[in-house]
């Protein structure tokens, strides 16, 4: 006798439906085939114990379980539940008629409880795409799964609940999605605000430009100048995530097992701050069975690298390709996976090892040559990919102590939103482009035209600073964003001049001590 149940395996951020074929034969052996890994093979012991502790009969005959397609490696314990239900159905302990309508996901404890698992959102999306009536998931994952509309999601806590469902489908009520009501109100809830930052008007202006155009930014300044405080507030002035962006971001976090909120949906742009001891695999993703790294977890949000020169050179260099392509591909011998990596990079660093080079009051104690060697820890190609270089100076006592209210994130975000709307309209025919930082070469030539006076200004800056062609492109992209903030159709010379000043690390006065 043969019975089929259905489950899913996740590769990258996409799922593949797996058919669990359970056959009852002559003999007493148990065979599990279809390229399972060790955690899948161990399901036999978990299922046997769960059956015993719930007064269920494990068939005393030969059981062959095939997981198709057999050329895809299966990993994880999510297949415990569909295998167990397949065994119960093939041994006629539960009816098998409804198995083709539902996918089953879950790990079994020895007492029959069902444990949560990772990657639920892409699994549910694929199940809906393939026309399944519903999906049965661990109750802890039900909120995340119910984000997807158009498919019935049933959260279960025990094996008995699943058995009762297939005997009588009215025994469980599907989870009701509530994203439409809650999502808009949750996209603008933040614990921090730019109004908490005293002074630093030029730096706030640079952050506004970065947010409006999706540009990468680096802050350089002494300890205590407010670099980290400013960086943590960038997310508060970025445009709210759309529902599509939220779903895409949640898929990545779901695969990594990091969706924890009751809504089951990432509603705010991610802000990731990895420690400088992180490895290459930790940053870009990897492992024997690749998992997303920090740059993918920061997709549609912000990746903040504090104390940039303290990161290993090899770690920083692996970001060069994702910064350009907005994706990262992790290749293994038999397969490769691709993760989105469309993040804004915000970096912060001290100007020298002691931290006080170019400080207006304190003297730098670094010996000659040390400052340049410190800056040289960051390669030229990586620095070229950072659009805005901003010097952060200490805030004076008078600015810290004054009671004049500072401009808040809400007011800044309003201006950023207006500029982003202009850009969305400009690139409305390009699905992969949403802001100026992402524009292609053809779009650059079309939308970043400047007059002869501005060209001479840029030429002079390139000669004096020794800028590359990539830096030239990025100066004009930033100028385009500044023009958008000014509601200007064309790029004026003052826009170009302001963009040039945000290349402080290219100036000759840095590191010449």
Buried (B, 14 or more C-beta within 10 A) or exposed (E): EEBBBBBBBBBBBBBBBBBBBBBBEEEEEBEBEBBBEEBBEBBBEBBBBBBBBEEBEBBEBBBBBBBBEEEBBBBBBBBBBBBBBBBBBBBEBBEBEBBEBBBBBBBBBEEBBBBBBBBBBBBBBBBBEEEBEBBBBBBBBBBBBBBBEEBBBBBBBBBBBBBBBBEEBEBBEBBEBBBEEBBEEBBEEBEBBBBEBBBBEBBBBBBBBBBBBBBBBBBBBBEEBBBBBBBBBBBBBBBBBEBEBBBBBBBBBBBBEBBEEEBBBBBBBBBBBBEEEBBBBBBBBBEEBBBBBBBBBBBBBBBBBBBBBEBBEEBBBBBBBBBEEBBBBBEEEEEEBBBBBBBBBBBBBBBBBBBBBBBEEEEBEBEEEBBBEBBEBBEEEBBBBBBBBBBBBBBEEEBEEEEEEBBBBBEBBEBBBEBBEBBEEBBEEEEEBBBBBBBEEEBBEEBBEBEEEBEEBBEEBBEEBEBBEBBBBBBBBBBBBBBBBBEBEEBBBBBBBBBBBBBBBBBEEBBEB
